[in-house]
């Protein structure tokens, strides 16, 4: 039984659903829409490399974790 559970977990981990890379432009558009829907009028979101130092709050990662989206309120 334990072997079956391990095999199922291995198959799930290798499936395309787990390996999909979210496009940064698409994710940024989704985040921008959510922030705007919450009534925030003035903000910026920026896509930067994951190791880059950026002023703001990280609100998402994309391209398989190689980049991040940084949010900053105000213009």
Secondary structure, DSSP 8 states (H G I E B T S, - for coil): -HHHHHHHHHHHHHSHHHH----HHHHHHHHHHHHHHTT--SEEEEEEETT---SSEEEEEEGGGTEEEEEEE--
